[in-house]
Amino acid sequence: MRGLVLAVLLVCMVFSCAIAEEETPVDLDLTFMNGNMLYAQVWQMMETPDEYTGAIVRVAGKFSYFQDPDTGKEYFAALIPDAAACCTQGMEFIWEGEHVYPEDYPEVGKDILVTGRFETYEENGYLYIQLADAELIWTEE
């Protein structure tokens, strides 16, 4: 009986280690910061994006969608409120894989968790930040 228990524990340990290895390693997890720290960190990322380029970032927020009426280009973001809820910031993301809006996406305003590679891009003479190759998670409640 004792041998069986040890064997089961060993299998569980090996299985849980395999699962842990598959998880995306995160360089900067913004999900545990209070509102003030979160606002300051995102502001810092916008001001000095070269310091974060290539980092894997995780952020929680409310799902947002926008389609440019002139170009038809679609933009997806996690909206992140500050502590006073007056100065919401958005972290744009590109969901890895092939997805169609709205069928494959959560409802606008739904709580989401996004993990992706921080990068910048230029559009119409402005520099923007985004999380590329992102994983997107939400609950279907």
PyMOL commands that set and color helices and strands:
alter all, ss='L'
color gray80, all
select helices_A, chain A and resi 2-22+35-47+49-51
alter helices_A, ss='H'
color red, helices_A
select strands_A, chain A and resi 28-29+56-67+74-80+89-95+111-123+126-137
alter strands_A, ss='S'
color yellow, strands_A
deselect
rebuild
show_as cartoon
